[in-house]
Amino acid sequence: MSHSQSRRIRKAYWTALVVASSYFRLRFLRWFLGRRWYNRRIEALHLRNAERVKKAILELGGLFIKIGQLLSVMSNFLPEAFQRPLEALQDRLPARPYLDVQRRLLEELGKPPKEIFSRFDQSPIATASIGQAHRAALLDGTEVVVKVQHFDIEEIAQTDLGIVQRLTQVYSWFLDLKGWILCMPKSGR
């Protein structure tokens, strides 16, 4: 296992543990402090946890971006307060460094961009979970858009799928999971 894989695993599990334990703590305290106390705090906890999750997703990238995008639109799955911060994952993703793009093009095409294109814009026009798109011009002047898959995305995707599968198994011990759909009341009961 590479260093980057183990870092991804630790980051994902740590974030999941922090989020889960914050909900378990709040629910535990509800037994002593009552439902009204709990109801005044649950929305703020949803927002705080959504920000934690979003920060981890943006740091990890890869398939976690897709999962965050999916979570942001599943209104029957998560409370609105948790969904709102994740909506930013729909269209505002950070770009990968241009050096990564150059490295990927060299690996895939066998030549650096300056030998293939007369112009290659270093800033992407769009960024997604597995790649980004750049404006360019071929040597004959033809304008093109080049979609460049993120470097090592295959390895990252395999690692991410394993993490998601294990997290789903762990969460299914505590929550009623049916396939990929989490069935829990929105009100936090």
C-alpha positions in Angstrom: 0.0 0.0 0.0 1.4 3.4 -1.0 1.8 6.3 1.4 -1.0 8.2 -0.5 -3.4 5.3 -0.2 -2.8 4.9 3.6 -3.2 8.7 4.0 -6.5 8.6 2.1 -7.7 5.7 4.2 -6.8 7.4 7.5 -8.4 10.7 6.4 -11.6 9.1 5.3 -12.0 6.9 8.4 -11.0 9.7 10.8 -13.6 12.1 9.2 -16.3 9.3 9.4 -15.4 8.6 13.0 -15.5 12.3 14.0 -18.9 12.8 12.3 -20.4 9.6 13.7 -19.2 10.2 17.2 -20.5 13.8 17.2 -24.0 12.4 16.4 -23.7 9.6 19.0 -22.6 12.2 21.6 -25.5 14.5 20.9 -28.0 11.6 21.0 -26.5 10.3 24.2 -26.8 13.8 25.8 -30.4 14.0 24.6 -31.3 11.3 27.2 -30.2 13.6 30.0 -30.9 17.0 28.6 -34.1 16.4 26.7 -35.5 16.7 23.2 -35.8 20.5 23.2 -32.1 20.9 24.1 -31.3 18.4 21.3 -33.6 20.1 18.7 -31.9 23.4 19.3 -28.5 21.9 18.5 -29.0 19.3 15.8 -29.1 21.8 12.8 -25.9 23.4 13.9 -24.3 19.9 14.2 -25.6 19.0 10.7 -23.9 22.2 9.3 -20.6 21.6 11.2 -20.5 18.0 10.1 -21.3 18.8 6.5 -18.4 21.3 6.5 -16.1 18.6 7.9 -17.2 16.2 5.2 -16.9 18.8 2.5 -13.4 19.7 3.6 -12.3 16.0 3.6 -13.9 15.4 0.2 -12.1 18.4 -1.3 -8.8 17.2 0.2 -9.3 13.6 -1.0 -10.9 14.3 -4.4 -11.4 11.3 -6.6 -14.6 9.3 -6.1 -15.3 11.1 -2.9 -16.3 14.2 -5.0 -18.9 12.0 -6.7 -20.2 10.7 -3.4 -20.5 14.3 -2.0 -22.3 15.4 -5.2 -24.7 12.5 -4.8 -25.3 13.3 -1.1 -26.0 17.0 -1.9 -29.0 16.1 -4.1 -30.5 13.3 -2.1 -33.2 15.2 -0.2 -34.8 12.0 1.1 -31.4 10.9 2.5 -30.0 13.8 4.5 -31.3 16.9 6.3 -31.3 20.1 4.3 -28.8 21.6 6.7 -26.3 18.9 5.8 -27.0 19.1 2.1 -26.4 22.8 1.6 -22.6 22.9 2.2 -22.2 19.9 -0.1 -24.0 21.7 -3.0 -20.7 23.5 -3.6 -19.3 20.2 -4.9 -21.6 20.3 -7.9 -19.7 23.1 -9.7 -16.9 24.6 -7.8 -14.0 22.1 -7.6 -10.4 23.1 -7.3 -8.2 22.5 -10.3 -5.3 20.2 -10.3 -1.8 21.7 -10.8 -0.7 22.2 -14.4 2.4 20.1 -13.7 0.0 17.1 -13.1 -1.7 17.8 -16.4 1.6 18.0 -18.2 2.7 14.7 -16.6 -0.6 13.0 -17.6 -0.4 14.2 -21.2 3.2 13.1 -21.5 2.3 9.7 -20.1 -0.8 9.2 -22.3 0.4 10.9 -25.6 4.2 10.4 -25.3 5.0 14.1 -25.8 4.7 17.2 -23.7 1.8 19.6 -24.6 4.1 22.1 -26.3 4.9 19.5 -29.0 1.3 18.6 -29.6 -0.5 22.0 -29.3 0.4 25.4 -30.5 -1.5 26.7 -27.4 -2.6 24.9 -24.3 -4.3 27.0 -21.6 -2.9 26.1 -18.2 -6.1 27.1 -16.4 -9.0 24.6 -16.9 -12.4 25.7 -18.2 -14.0 23.0 -16.1 -12.9 20.6 -13.3 -14.6 17.4 -12.3 -14.0 14.5 -9.9 -11.9 12.5 -12.4 -10.5 15.1 -14.7 -10.5 18.6 -16.1 -10.9 20.3 -19.4 -8.5 22.8 -21.0 -8.8 24.9 -24.1 -6.0 24.3 -26.6 -5.2 24.7 -30.3 -3.6 22.0 -32.5 -0.5 22.7 -34.4 -2.6 23.5 -37.5 -4.6 26.1 -35.5 -7.7 24.1 -34.9 -9.3 25.0 -31.6 -10.0 22.1 -29.3 -10.9 21.2 -25.7 -8.7 18.6 -24.1 -10.2 16.6 -21.3 -7.3 15.3 -19.1 -8.0 12.5 -16.6 -6.4 13.2 -13.2 -3.1 11.5 -12.7 -3.4 8.1 -10.8 -7.2 8.3 -10.8 -7.5 4.6 -11.4 -5.5 3.7 -8.2 -7.4 6.4 -6.3 -10.8 5.1 -7.5 -9.9 1.5 -6.3 -8.8 2.8 -2.9 -11.9 5.0 -2.6 -14.3 2.1 -3.5 -12.8 0.0 -0.8 -13.1 2.8 1.8 -16.7 3.5 0.8 -17.6 -0.2 1.0 -16.0 -0.6 4.5 -17.6 2.6 5.8 -21.0 1.4 4.5 -20.5 -1.9 6.3 -19.6 -0.2 9.5 -22.4 2.3 9.4 -24.9 -0.5 8.6 -24.2 -1.9 12.1 -25.7 1.3 13.6 -28.2 2.5 11.0 -30.8 0.8 8.8 -29.0 0.6 5.4 -30.8 -0.7 2.3 -28.3 -0.9 -0.6 -26.8 2.6 -0.7 -29.9 4.3 0.8 -29.7 5.3 4.5 -33.1 5.1 6.1 -33.2 7.4 9.1 -35.7 10.2 10.0 -34.7 13.7 9.0 -35.9 15.1 12.4 -33.1 13.3 14.2 -35.4 11.2 16.3 
